[in-house]
């Protein structure tokens, strides 16, 4: 089954709303001839920038999918400093990253919490990008597949059969995020294939539809080779998404 690649720019804690507007306008210009039916594009600004980017996307009729970097699992409540999926839905957010390794490591997010967030994102009409990935210690000890499988099963546990086909999974080896190191194409393909087999074991035929992104120091030089792998259906791009020209070249990986 043909799966449309999804290239997502995770801006993390970067850019004020003026800089964010400039970046998305430059990106729109760089991708003015891009075929969004072949490769979808999403941008994930910080919470403070989402309204500004939504307005620009709507006003200029850009074809980007608007994303968020995180959300709370609850719709509302006494959760100071958190953002609910209902709030994001009202801003026309389409995709929400949940369970990023930085959230798991720095905020102690568990598979159970990620599962609750993913379920809540779907309940509010959006699609979660569920992140999984092993540390360098886990890979060197030969535990990578077991760790990632546990994250996949635990983080998708709350989803329905239909949602398993619609969710996006991002495989990001923790040791490759922001380090300049990238998993070899063979290693990335092997793990993404393993993830697809886990989804198949949970519920067939969801594995034929679920999109699996690779993330971890994706750049212009390695994008085309990574995207050529059978089980890699896009990329979750960090630092390289903060520069319009480089991110546009990653999006246009077929022509790189």
TITI-644930 format. One line per field, with one value per atom (N, C-alpha, C, O): residue number from 1; atom name; x, y, z. Coordinates in pm, whole numbers, plus 50000, padded with zeros to 5 digits. Layout:
<sites>
nr = NUM,...
atom = CA,...
east = X,...
north = Y,...
up = Z,...
</sites>
This chain:
<sites>
nr = 1,1,1,1,2,2,2,2,3,3,3,3,4,4,4,4,5,5,5,5,6,6,6,6,7,7,7,7,8,8,8,8,9,9,9,9,10,10,10,10,11,11,11,11,12,12,12,12,13,13,13,13,14,14,14,14,15,15,15,15,16,16,16,16,17,17,17,17,18,18,18,18,19,19,19,19,20,20,20,20,21,21,21,21,22,22,22,22,23,23,23,23,24,24,24,24,25,25,25,25,26,26,26,26,27,27,27,27,28,28,28,28,29,29,29,29,30,30,30,30,31,31,31,31,32,32,32,32,33,33,33,33,34,34,34,34,35,35,35,35,36,36,36,36,37,37,37,37,38,38,38,38,39,39,39,39,40,40,40,40,41,41,41,41,42,42,42,42,43,43,43,43,44,44,44,44,45,45,45,45,46,46,46,46,47,47,47,47,48,48,48,48,49,49,49,49,50,50,50,50,51,51,51,51,52,52,52,52,53,53,53,53,54,54,54,54,55,55,55,55,56,56,56,56,57,57,57,57,58,58,58,58,59,59,59,59,60,60,60,60,61,61,61,61,62,62,62,62,63,63,63,63,64,64,64,64,65,65,65,65,66,66,66,66,67,67,67,67,68,68,68,68,69,69,69,69,70,70,70,70,71,71,71,71,72,72,72,72,73,73,73,73,74,74,74,74,75,75,75,75,76,76,76,76,77,77,77,77,78,78,78,78,79,79,79,79,80,80,80,80,81,81,81,81,82,82,82,82,83,83,83,83,84,84,84,84,85,85,85,85,86,86,86,86,87,87,87,87,88,88,88,88,89,89,89,89,90,90,90,90,91,91,91,91,92,92,92,92,93,93,93,93,94,94,94,94,95,95,95,95,96,96,96,96,97,97,97,97,98,98,98,98,99,99,99,99,100,100,100,100,101,101,101,101,102,102,102,102,103,103,103,103,104,104,104,104,105,105,105,105,106,106,106,106,107,107,107,107,108,108,108,108,109,109,109,109,110,110,110,110,111,111,111,111,112,112,112,112,113,113,113,113,114,114,114,114,115,115,115,115,116,116,116,116,117,117,117,117,118,118,118,118,119,119,119,119,120,120,120,120,121,121,121,121,122,122,122,122,123,123,123,123,124,124,124,124,125,125,125,125,126,126,126,126,127,127,127,127,128,128,128,128,129,129,129,129,130,130,130,130,131,131,131,131,132,132,132,132,133,133,133,133,134,134,134,134,135,135,135,135,136,136,136,136,137,137,137,137,138,138,138,138,139,139,139,139,140,140,140,140,141,141,141,141,142,142,142,142,143,143,143,143,144,144,144,144,145,145,145,145,146,146,146,146,147,147,147,147,148,148,148,148,149,149,149,149,150,150,150,150,151,151,151,151,152,152,152,152,153,153,153,153,154,154,154,154,155,155,155,155,156,156,156,156,157,157,157,157,158,158,158,158,159,159,159,159,160,160,160,160,161,161,161,161,162,162,162,162,163,163,163,163,164,164,164,164,165,165,165,165,166,166,166,166,167,167,167,167,168,168,168,168,169,169,169,169,170,170,170,170,171,171,171,171,172,172,172,172,173,173,173,173,174,174,174,174,175,175,175,175,176,176,176,176,177,177,177,177,178,178,178,178,179,179,179,179,180,180,180,180,181,181,181,181,182,182,182,182,183,183,183,183,184,184,184,184,185,185,185,185,186,186,186,186,187,187,187,187,188,188,188,188,189,189,189,189,190,190,190,190,191,191,191,191,192,192,192,192,193,193,193,193,194,194,194,194,195,195,195,195,196,196,196,196,197,197,197,197,198,198,198,198,199,199,199,199,200,200,200,200,201,201,201,201,202,202,202,202,203,203,203,203,204,204,204,204,205,205,205,205,206,206,206,206,207,207,207,207,208,208,208,208,209,209,209,209,210,210,210,210,211,211,211,211,212,212,212,212,213,213,213,213,214,214,214,214,215,215,215,215,216,216,216,216,217,217,217,217,218,218,218,218,219,219,219,219,220,220,220,220,221,221,221,221,222,222,222,222,223,223,223,223,224,224,224,224,225,225,225,225,226,226,226,226,227,227,227,227,228,228,228,228,229,229,229,229,230,230,230,230,231,231,231,231,232,232,232,232,233,233,233,233,234,234,234,234,235,235,235,235,236,236,236,236,237,237,237,237,238,238,238,238,239,239,239,239,240,240,240,240,241,241,241,241,242,242,242,242,243,243,243,243,244,244,244,244,245,245,245,245,246,246,246,246,247,247,247,247,248,248,248,248,249,249,249,249,250,250,250,250,251,251,251,251,252,252,252,252,253,253,253,253,254,254,254,254,255,255,255,255,256,256,256,256
atom = N,CA,C,O,N,CA,C,O,N,CA,C,O,N,CA,C,O,N,CA,C,O,N,CA,C,O,N,CA,C,O,N,CA,C,O,N,CA,C,O,N,CA,C,O,N,CA,C,O,N,CA,C,O,N,CA,C,O,N,CA,C,O,N,CA,C,O,N,CA,C,O,N,CA,C,O,N,CA,C,O,N,CA,C,O,N,CA,C,O,N,CA,C,O,N,CA,C,O,N,CA,C,O,N,CA,C,O,N,CA,C,O,N,CA,C,O,N,CA,C,O,N,CA,C,O,N,CA,C,O,N,CA,C,O,N,CA,C,O,N,CA,C,O,N,CA,C,O,N,CA,C,O,N,CA,C,O,N,CA,C,O,N,CA,C,O,N,CA,C,O,N,CA,C,O,N,CA,C,O,N,CA,C,O,N,CA,C,O,N,CA,C,O,N,CA,C,O,N,CA,C,O,N,CA,C,O,N,CA,C,O,N,CA,C,O,N,CA,C,O,N,CA,C,O,N,CA,C,O,N,CA,C,O,N,CA,C,O,N,CA,C,O,N,CA,C,O,N,CA,C,O,N,CA,C,O,N,CA,C,O,N,CA,C,O,N,CA,C,O,N,CA,C,O,N,CA,C,O,N,CA,C,O,N,CA,C,O,N,CA,C,O,N,CA,C,O,N,CA,C,O,N,CA,C,O,N,CA,C,O,N,CA,C,O,N,CA,C,O,N,CA,C,O,N,CA,C,O,N,CA,C,O,N,CA,C,O,N,CA,C,O,N,CA,C,O,N,CA,C,O,N,CA,C,O,N,CA,C,O,N,CA,C,O,N,CA,C,O,N,CA,C,O,N,CA,C,O,N,CA,C,O,N,CA,C,O,N,CA,C,O,N,CA,C,O,N,CA,C,O,N,CA,C,O,N,CA,C,O,N,CA,C,O,N,CA,C,O,N,CA,C,O,N,CA,C,O,N,CA,C,O,N,CA,C,O,N,CA,C,O,N,CA,C,O,N,CA,C,O,N,CA,C,O,N,CA,C,O,N,CA,C,O,N,CA,C,O,N,CA,C,O,N,CA,C,O,N,CA,C,O,N,CA,C,O,N,CA,C,O,N,CA,C,O,N,CA,C,O,N,CA,C,O,N,CA,C,O,N,CA,C,O,N,CA,C,O,N,CA,C,O,N,CA,C,O,N,CA,C,O,N,CA,C,O,N,CA,C,O,N,CA,C,O,N,CA,C,O,N,CA,C,O,N,CA,C,O,N,CA,C,O,N,CA,C,O,N,CA,C,O,N,CA,C,O,N,CA,C,O,N,CA,C,O,N,CA,C,O,N,CA,C,O,N,CA,C,O,N,CA,C,O,N,CA,C,O,N,CA,C,O,N,CA,C,O,N,CA,C,O,N,CA,C,O,N,CA,C,O,N,CA,C,O,N,CA,C,O,N,CA,C,O,N,CA,C,O,N,CA,C,O,N,CA,C,O,N,CA,C,O,N,CA,C,O,N,CA,C,O,N,CA,C,O,N,CA,C,O,N,CA,C,O,N,CA,C,O,N,CA,C,O,N,CA,C,O,N,CA,C,O,N,CA,C,O,N,CA,C,O,N,CA,C,O,N,CA,C,O,N,CA,C,O,N,CA,C,O,N,CA,C,O,N,CA,C,O,N,CA,C,O,N,CA,C,O,N,CA,C,O,N,CA,C,O,N,CA,C,O,N,CA,C,O,N,CA,C,O,N,CA,C,O,N,CA,C,O,N,CA,C,O,N,CA,C,O,N,CA,C,O,N,CA,C,O,N,CA,C,O,N,CA,C,O,N,CA,C,O,N,CA,C,O,N,CA,C,O,N,CA,C,O,N,CA,C,O,N,CA,C,O,N,CA,C,O,N,CA,C,O,N,CA,C,O,N,CA,C,O,N,CA,C,O,N,CA,C,O,N,CA,C,O,N,CA,C,O,N,CA,C,O,N,CA,C,O,N,CA,C,O,N,CA,C,O,N,CA,C,O,N,CA,C,O,N,CA,C,O,N,CA,C,O,N,CA,C,O,N,CA,C,O,N,CA,C,O,N,CA,C,O,N,CA,C,O,N,CA,C,O,N,CA,C,O,N,CA,C,O,N,CA,C,O,N,CA,C,O,N,CA,C,O,N,CA,C,O,N,CA,C,O,N,CA,C,O,N,CA,C,O,N,CA,C,O,N,CA,C,O,N,CA,C,O,N,CA,C,O,N,CA,C,O,N,CA,C,O,N,CA,C,O,N,CA,C,O,N,CA,C,O,N,CA,C,O,N,CA,C,O,N,CA,C,O,N,CA,C,O,N,CA,C,O,N,CA,C,O,N,CA,C,O,N,CA,C,O,N,CA,C,O,N,CA,C,O,N,CA,C,O,N,CA,C,O,N,CA,C,O,N,CA,C,O,N,CA,C,O,N,CA,C,O,N,CA,C,O,N,CA,C,O,N,CA,C,O,N,CA,C,O,N,CA,C,O,N,CA,C,O,N,CA,C,O,N,CA,C,O,N,CA,C,O,N,CA,C,O,N,CA,C,O,N,CA,C,O,N,CA,C,O,N,CA,C,O,N,CA,C,O
east = 50084,50000,50088,50186,50053,50130,50099,49982,50203,50188,50255,50371,50182,50236,50335,50297,50461,50558,50514,50451,50548,50521,50653,50720,50690,50811,50767,50696,50809,50765,50883,50987,50866,50969,50937,50840,51018,51001,51095,51215,51037,51118,51166,51251,51114,51152,51140,51051,51226,51213,51299,51397,51258,51330,51231,51118,51273,51203,51088,51001,51093,50976,50876,50904,50759,50655,50688,50641,50769,50812,50905,50890,51001,51094,51021,51055,50922,50845,50769,50765,50708,50635,50731,50698,50848,50946,50988,51001,51009,51052,50946,50979,50821,50718,50692,50658,50708,50693,50807,50784,50929,51043,51027,51057,50979,50959,50853,50869,50747,50642,50698,50662,50786,50848,50938,50936,51017,51109,51033,51081,50913,50834,50718,50618,50732,50621,50580,50465,50670,50636,50623,50618,50618,50615,50479,50375,50482,50360,50325,50383,50229,50192,50112,50086,50072,50007,50110,50075,50235,50341,50411,50444,50433,50498,50430,50430,50371,50308,50412,50518,50380,50473,50398,50289,50456,50398,50505,50623,50461,50551,50497,50377,50589,50553,50623,50727,50566,50627,50599,50515,50669,50634,50491,50435,50433,50294,50270,50166,50367,50349,50340,50299,50378,50380,50265,50246,50190,50092,49986,49953,49932,49829,49882,49813,50004,50063,50081,50050,50130,50153,50020,50008,49920,49788,49732,49677,49747,49695,49764,49699,49896,49971,49934,49914,49926,49889,49752,49734,49658,49522,49519,49459,49585,49579,49646,49596,49757,49833,49801,49861,49705,49661,49777,49788,49862,49974,49920,49816,49993,49947,50016,50008,50084,50146,50039,49933,50067,49984,50042,50162,49957,50002,50010,49917,50122,50142,50180,50217,50171,50217,50321,50333,50397,50507,50469,50543,50354,50316,50176,50125,50113,49988,49966,50033,49870,49828,49728,49667,49710,49613,49470,49375,49453,49319,49269,49348,49137,49076,49086,49102,49076,49087,49115,49111,49143,49163,49272,49326,49303,49403,49543,49605,49590,49722,49802,49817,49852,49919,50034,50122,50030,50138,50120,50198,50018,49997,49898,49825,49898,49811,49726,49779,49596,49508,49489,49506,49455,49427,49308,49303,49212,49097,49141,49086,49239,49293,49360,49343,49436,49506,49406,49424,49302,49200,49139,49114,49114,49053,49147,49103,49276,49373,49402,49499,49318,49332,49461,49512,49512,49626,49581,49471,49667,49633,49711,49659,49835,49924,49989,50028,50000,50060,50167,50137,50289,50396,50373,50351,50377,50367,50478,50514,50531,50631,50769,50847,50800,50935,51037,51010,51150,51251,51292,51325,51290,51324,51218,51250,51092,50985,50996,50976,51029,51043,51159,51147,51272,51392,51385,51419,51342,51348,51223,51230,51110,50985,50930,50822,51004,50964,50838,50768,50808,50686,50699,50799,50597,50593,50512,50443,50522,50441,50293,50215,50253,50112,50064,49952,50147,50109,50104,50013,50202,50204,50079,50020,50039,49918,49794,49707,49788,49674,49671,49564,49788,49794,49752,49676,49802,49769,49619,49559,49558,49413,49337,49239,49383,49317,49332,49240,49449,49470,49371,49308,49356,49258,49116,49035,49086,48950,48912,48794,49013,48988,49012,49033,49007,49010,49145,49154,49252,49387,49460,49408,49579,49657,49785,49859,49812,49937,50054,50040,50169,50296,50363,50414,50361,50410,50558,50595,50641,50786,50835,50792,50927,50991,51138,51176,51221,51363,51447,51409,51561,51649,51769,51804,51829,51952,52072,52059,52188,52308,52345,52395,52321,52352,52264,52310,52138,52045,52080,52068,52123,52163,52289,52296,52388,52515,52500,52579,52398,52375,52284,52253,52243,52159,52012,51937,51970,51831,51743,51625,51796,51724,51586,51487,51577,51449,51348,51230,51396,51307,51255,51136,51343,51304,51203,51100,51232,51144,51010,50905,51012,50886,50800,50679,50863,50790,50728,50615,50801,50748,50631,50531,50644,50537,50411,50303,50424,50307,50245,50123,50328,50277,50215,50112,50275,50229,50107,50035,50082,49965,49852,49750,49871,49778,49636,49541,49620,49487,49413,49301,49475,49416,49324,49344,49223,49132,49199,49308,49136,49191,49203,49302,49101,49106,49217,49286,49235,49337,49477,49569,49496,49627,49671,49790,49576,49609,49641,49713,49587,49599,49714,49764,49758,49864,49994,50018,50076,50211,50309,50297,50405,50508,50641,50679,50711,50843,50949,50953,51035,51148,51266,51320,51304,51416,51515,51493,51623,51723,51776,51826,51765,51796,51938,51964,52030,52170,52196,52304,52097,52116,52049,52065,51974,51898,51988,52039,52008,52086,52235,52307,52282,52424,52503,52626,52432,52500,52519,52553,52498,52506,52371,52265,52377,52255,52267,52373,52159,52160,52188,52144,52261,52283,52147,52051,52141,52013,51966,51846,52059,52021,51965,51866,52030,51981,51845,51756,51829,51702,51591,51482,51620,51522,51488,51371,51588,51564,51472,51381,51494,51410,51269,51171,51259,51126,51048,50926,51117,51054,51007,50899,51088,51051,50927,50837,50923,50807,50682,50575,50695,50580,50532,50412,50625,50586,50516,50427,50556,50489,50345,50253,50327,50192,50108,49990,50168,50097,50053,49945,50138,50105,49991,49912,49984,49876,49744,49642,49748,49625,49656,49702,49630,49639,49509,49403,49510,49626,49676,49716,49673,49714,49856,49889,49940,50081,50098,50201,50000,50011,49981,50016,49914,49872,49951,49972,49995,50063,50191,50268,50212,50332,50438,50408,50559,50670,50777,50837,50800,50903,51036,51039,51145,51274,51315,51296,51370,51421,51555,51583,51638,51770,51876,51936,51900,52001,51976,52070,51849,51815,51859,51834,51925,51972,51967,51925,52009,52004,52086,52048,52199,52289,52234,52264,52156,52112,51963,51918,51888,51742,51701,51616,51761,51717,51740,51654,51856,51887,51794,51748,51767,51677,51536,51472,51488,51351,51331,51218,51441,51432,51405,51372,51418,51397,51249,51162,51222,51085,50992,50875,51042,50955,50968,50916,51037,51050,50959,50977,50861,50758,50765,50663,50884,50898,51003,51080,51006,51110,51056,50974,51105,51082,51213,51311,51214,51339,51350,51256,51464,51487,51558,51497,51687,51764,51758,51753,51758,51758,51626,51619,51521,51393,51388,51290,51491,51494,51552,51559,51593,51647,51566,51567,51496,51397,51455,51396,51570,51626,51664,51639,51726,51768,51647,51644,51548,51430,51355,51303,51349,51282,51351,51285,51482,51555,51530,51526,51513,51478,51338,51316,51244,51108,51109,51033,51195,51204,51309,51385,51315,51423,51430,51538,51320,51323,51405,51452,51422,51497,51636,51712,51667,51796,51910,52026
north = 49881,50000,50124,50131,50220,50343,50432,50460,50477,50568,50700,50702,50810,50941,50982,50987,51011,51053,51181,51268,51191,51310,51362,51293,51484,51548,51655,51748,51641,51730,51807,51750,51938,52023,52051,52120,51998,52020,52133,52114,52251,52370,52374,52456,52287,52280,52418,52495,52452,52581,52685,52735,52717,52813,52907,52867,53029,53131,53199,53133,53333,53406,53413,53365,53472,53463,53544,53512,53650,53725,53638,53631,53573,53486,53366,53321,53316,53201,53237,53159,53354,53399,53411,53368,53468,53482,53346,53327,53250,53118,53049,52992,53053,52982,53050,52984,53182,53253,53216,53194,53209,53169,53025,52993,52939,52799,52786,52708,52863,52861,52903,52846,53003,53047,52938,52910,52876,52771,52653,52585,52628,52512,52551,52480,52666,52717,52622,52625,52537,52442,52298,52203,52284,52151,52083,52149,51954,51874,51812,51711,51872,51826,51697,51638,51653,51523,51410,51295,51443,51342,51334,51226,51450,51456,51564,51681,51524,51620,51687,51630,51808,51887,51939,51994,51923,51984,52063,52028,52172,52254,52256,52266,52245,52232,52340,52314,52460,52569,52557,52478,52636,52642,52692,52755,52665,52704,52853,52891,52938,53083,53130,53243,53045,53084,53024,53061,52934,52859,52950,52935,53042,53130,53214,53231,53265,53346,53264,53311,53142,53056,53014,53006,52985,52951,53063,53038,53186,53301,53317,53345,53299,53313,53201,53226,53079,52966,52988,52965,53034,53058,53175,53165,53285,53405,53384,53431,53313,53292,53159,53122,53086,52957,52861,52795,52855,52761,52620,52601,52523,52384,52306,52183,52376,52308,52256,52317,52146,52099,52158,52149,52218,52283,52181,52104,52183,52088,52153,52271,52076,52117,52017,51907,52058,51974,51885,51794,51911,51838,51882,51980,51811,51856,51778,51678,51823,51748,51643,51656,51541,51437,51478,51427,51572,51613,51730,51806,51742,51848,51983,52086,51984,52107,52069,51952,52171,52141,52224,52315,52194,52269,52216,52150,52246,52200,52322,52346,52397,52523,52505,52420,52587,52585,52486,52487,52400,52300,52349,52445,52281,52313,52191,52081,52209,52095,52071,52163,51948,51920,52000,52032,52032,52112,52251,52307,52308,52439,52433,52522,52327,52311,52290,52343,52215,52190,52320,52335,52414,52542,52630,52726,52596,52669,52598,52631,52501,52425,52344,52317,52305,52215,52079,52033,52017,51892,51773,51661,51798,51692,51734,51849,51641,51671,51567,51447,51611,51521,51482,51569,51353,51307,51205,51125,51209,51111,51133,51038,51257,51282,51244,51259,51195,51146,51253,51223,51380,51487,51501,51535,51476,51477,51355,51364,51241,51120,51135,51098,51190,51200,51317,51300,51434,51554,51571,51634,51518,51536,51405,51402,51297,51169,51109,51036,51138,51084,50933,50885,50861,50716,50674,50756,50547,50496,50514,50543,50497,50512,50655,50676,50753,50892,50924,50992,50874,50897,50836,50895,50718,50653,50738,50750,50795,50879,51005,51049,51062,51181,51146,51220,51035,50995,50975,51018,50910,50887,51020,51037,51113,51243,51326,51396,51317,51388,51340,51421,51208,51153,51196,51227,51197,51231,51374,51407,51459,51597,51622,51736,51517,51531,51559,51603,51534,51555,51420,51319,51420,51296,51306,51404,51208,51209,51154,51059,51216,51159,51102,51177,50971,50905,50870,50795,50924,50905,50788,50768,50712,50600,50599,50652,50538,50530,50489,50511,50428,50375,50466,50549,50451,50524,50448,50334,50511,50446,50326,50225,50337,50225,50104,49990,50131,50022,49958,49836,50039,49982,49898,49788,49949,49877,49749,49656,49743,49621,49521,49415,49558,49468,49471,49382,49572,49580,49669,49686,49727,49830,49784,49854,49669,49622,49598,49630,49541,49513,49644,49655,49743,49872,49942,49990,49948,50017,49945,50009,49812,49738,49768,49785,49774,49805,49943,49963,50039,50174,50178,50244,50106,50103,50042,50101,49926,49859,49944,49960,49998,50076,50207,50247,50273,50406,50400,50499,50285,50270,50193,50165,50158,50066,50120,50041,50252,50310,50335,50385,50301,50334,50224,50106,50267,50172,50111,50154,50013,49949,50049,50049,50133,50233,50335,50376,50375,50474,50419,50495,50289,50229,50247,50254,50255,50276,50422,50452,50512,50655,50721,50825,50661,50722,50730,50649,50829,50838,50800,50848,50716,50676,50734,50719,50800,50854,50776,50778,50706,50636,50732,50772,50767,50858,50795,50801,50735,50686,50803,50901,50794,50907,50957,51077,50866,50903,50982,51037,50989,51061,51198,51275,51230,51355,51471,51479,51563,51683,51660,51751,51541,51510,51515,51516,51519,51510,51366,51341,51271,51130,51085,51130,50997,50944,50793,50739,50723,50579,50548,50621,50441,50403,50374,50342,50385,50359,50217,50193,50123,49985,49969,49899,50036,50028,50095,50044,50211,50283,50200,50188,50142,50057,49936,49898,49874,49754,49784,49705,49897,49928,49969,49932,50044,50082,49961,49954,49865,49739,49663,49604,49664,49597,49663,49594,49796,49868,49830,49810,49820,49783,49641,49614,49554,49417,49414,49332,49502,49510,49558,49504,49659,49709,49597,49582,49520,49408,49306,49249,49285,49190,49242,49164,49374,49433,49423,49384,49460,49453,49462,49565,49354,49359,49414,49388,49489,49525,49667,49736,49712,49849,49878,49991,49775,49797,49842,49901,49815,49857,50004,50064,50064,50203,50297,50413,50251,50338,50396,50326,50525,50590,50597,50634,50560,50559,50655,50636,50759,50857,50816,50741,50865,50854,50993,51091,51003,51130,51110,51003,51212,51205,51256,51179,51389,51453,51430,51408,51435,51429,51560,51668,51550,51669,51648,51543,51750,51744,51628,51566,51599,51497,51355,51270,51329,51190,51166,51052,51272,51258,51162,51075,51177,51096,50947,50865,50913,50772,50714,50600,50791,50743,50723,50622,50821,50815,50706,50671,50654,50547,50412,50316,50403,50276,50239,50325,50111,50061,50098,50128,50096,50116,50253,50275,50346,50483,50572,50586,50633,50709,50858,50926,50907,51050,51074,50985,51197,51233,51334,51419,51324,51425,51499,51446,51622,51698,51804,51880,51810,51908,52032,52118,52040,52160,52203,52323,52109,52143,52206,52261,52197,52258,52406,52474,52457,52598,52688,52810,52629,52705,52665,52549,52762,52733,52658,52560,52700,52639,52494,52408,52466,52328,52238,52124,52288,52207,52180,52071,52279,52262,52154,52077,52147,52044,51906,51807,51897,51769,51727,51611,51821,51793,51742,51653,51801,51765,51657,51662,51560,51461,51383,51336,51368,51292,51362,51299,51495,51571,51613,51676,51575,51615,51549,51570
up = 50000,50000,50000,50074,49919,49910,50030,50059,50098,50212,50176,50137,50190,50158,50266,50383,50232,50334,50404,50343,50531,50611,50666,50743,50627,50679,50778,50742,50903,51010,51067,51099,51080,51139,51285,51316,51376,51519,51561,51574,51582,51612,51756,51790,51840,51981,52047,52010,52142,52211,52141,52195,52019,51936,51867,51837,51844,51766,51844,51901,51843,51890,51774,51665,51799,51695,51571,51462,51584,51465,51379,51257,51445,51372,51311,51202,51383,51333,51206,51111,51205,51086,50967,50856,50990,50882,50829,50708,50919,50877,50791,50687,50833,50758,50624,50526,50619,50491,50395,50276,50447,50364,50316,50201,50405,50368,50260,50166,50273,50170,50035,49932,50035,49909,49853,49733,49938,49893,49834,49743,49886,49842,49751,49743,49684,49603,49492,49449,49445,49339,49390,49312,49522,49581,49561,49566,49538,49522,49657,49698,49726,49859,49857,49962,49740,49729,49732,49758,49707,49708,49843,49890,49905,50035,50119,50082,50232,50321,50410,50438,50454,50537,50658,50645,50776,50896,50969,50968,51033,51115,51257,51279,51353,51494,51575,51636,51578,51653,51803,51844,51886,52028,52046,51956,52162,52187,52162,52108,52200,52189,52045,52019,51950,51809,51727,51612,51787,51707,51646,51529,51724,51671,51555,51454,51568,51461,51334,51224,51349,51232,51171,51049,51254,51202,51116,51009,51162,51089,50954,50853,50953,50828,50730,50611,50780,50694,50630,50511,50711,50659,50560,50453,50597,50514,50379,50276,50377,50254,50188,50087,50244,50188,50168,50065,50267,50263,50285,50347,50234,50242,50353,50357,50443,50555,50651,50665,50717,50827,50955,50978,51036,51158,51271,51294,51342,51449,51580,51583,51688,51820,51868,51814,51970,52018,52136,52172,52196,52316,52355,52301,52448,52509,52636,52661,52717,52835,52791,52685,52871,52837,52868,52808,52963,53003,52918,52862,52909,52830,52899,52833,53032,53110,53254,53291,53337,53478,53541,53479,53666,53743,53713,53796,53593,53548,53502,53383,53597,53568,53469,53487,53364,53266,53154,53059,53161,53056,52951,52973,52838,52725,52692,52678,52681,52656,52506,52426,52469,52328,52276,52157,52363,52319,52275,52180,52345,52307,52171,52087,52149,52021,51908,51798,51934,51832,51783,51663,51873,51837,51755,51692,51755,51675,51543,51474,51509,51384,51378,51269,51493,51495,51443,51473,51366,51298,51354,51361,51394,51441,51573,51589,51667,51796,51829,51832,51853,51895,52040,52125,52069,52208,52235,52148,52356,52395,52336,52326,52296,52246,52352,52471,52312,52407,52507,52622,52464,52556,52664,52778,52630,52729,52821,52942,52762,52843,52942,53058,52894,52978,53076,53194,53029,53113,53199,53305,53155,53230,53286,53345,53267,53325,53266,53335,53139,53079,53056,53002,53098,53084,52963,52902,52928,52818,52847,52756,52973,53010,52987,52939,53022,53001,52852,52805,52776,52632,52568,52478,52615,52562,52590,52505,52709,52744,52657,52614,52631,52545,52403,52341,52352,52215,52200,52102,52298,52294,52297,52225,52380,52392,52265,52225,52201,52075,51970,51902,51959,51865,51900,51813,52030,52075,52037,52028,52014,51977,51828,51786,51750,51605,51544,51430,51619,51569,51564,51612,51506,51494,51576,51563,51662,51738,51657,51580,51677,51631,51756,51839,51769,51890,51872,51781,51959,51947,52031,52145,51973,52043,52005,51901,52090,52057,52176,52291,52146,52249,52276,52192,52393,52425,52369,52324,52371,52320,52406,52355,52538,52627,52595,52596,52566,52533,52400,52384,52305,52175,52189,52135,52262,52275,52354,52338,52439,52518,52446,52499,52323,52244,52281,52241,52356,52402,52316,52347,52210,52135,52090,52112,52027,51975,52087,52074,52198,52311,52370,52400,52387,52444,52354,52402,52225,52132,52121,52114,52118,52113,52236,52225,52352,52474,52469,52514,52413,52399,52300,52326,52189,52090,52151,52142,52212,52269,52380,52386,52468,52580,52537,52591,52440,52398,52308,52295,52245,52157,52223,52161,52351,52417,52426,52431,52428,52446,52315,52316,52203,52074,52021,52048,51946,51882,51759,51719,51701,51582,51466,51394,51449,51342,51368,51275,51492,51526,51504,51472,51520,51496,51350,51322,51260,51120,51090,50995,51173,51146,51220,51177,51331,51411,51330,51240,51362,51306,51416,51529,51384,51480,51433,51317,51523,51490,51566,51689,51491,51554,51560,51458,51682,51703,51802,51923,51753,51847,51929,51873,52060,52147,52125,52132,52096,52081,51953,51935,51863,51737,51737,51642,51842,51843,51880,51992,51785,51810,51825,51866,51791,51810,51680,51682,51568,51439,51395,51280,51487,51452,51395,51439,51299,51240,51234,51202,51264,51246,51099,51011,51073,50934,50871,50940,50739,50672,50698,50712,50706,50733,50874,50895,50973,51111,51125,51192,51060,51066,51003,51058,50887,50819,50904,50914,50963,51043,51160,51189,51228,51343,51300,51364,51191,51142,51095,51111,51037,50997,51120,51120,51225,51350,51410,51457,51409,51460,51382,51440,51251,51167,51201,51200,51229,51264,51400,51422,51491,51621,51603,51664,51519,51490,51428,51460,51340,51277,51382,51373,51481,51586,51674,51726,51690,51769,51694,51750,51566,51487,51337,51289,51267,51122,51064,51121,50952,50869,50895,50802,51021,51052,51005,50970,51005,50967,50823,50788,50738,50598,50580,50478,50679,50668,50757,50721,50873,50968,50907,50842,50929,50879,50988,51101,50953,51048,51000,50894,51078,51046,51111,51209,51053,51121,51167,51094,51286,51335,51403,51457,51400,51463,51369,51293,51374,51289,51141,51064,51100,50958,50893,50947,50778,50709,50558,50510,50485,50339,50284,50185,50349,50297,50311,50227,50415,50438,50411,50416,50382,50370,50259,50280,50143,50029,50053,50022,50109,50133,50240,50226,50346,50450,50395,50422,50318,50268,50163,50130,50110,50010,50073,50004,50206,50275,50275,50288,50262,50244,50358,50335,50481,50597,50660,50770,50595,50646,50562,50441,50629,50558,50588,50589,50610,50638,50744,50780,50794,50890,50990,50957,51113,51215,51230,51283,51181,51165,51273,51296,51340,51444,51393,51329,51422,51390,51246,51218,51153,51011,50966,50857,51050,51013,51047,51014,51113,51152,51044,51061,50934,50820,50697,50656,50638,50535,50416,50370,50367,50246,50271,50186,50385,50413,50437,50390,50510,50535,50405,50384,50318,50188,50106,50036,50113,50038,50097,50023,50228,50290,50245,50210,50245,50199,50056,50019,49975,49832,49811,49714,49902,49901,49771,49736,49699,49575,49468,49373,49485,49387,49437,49364,49566,49624,49547,49579
</sites>
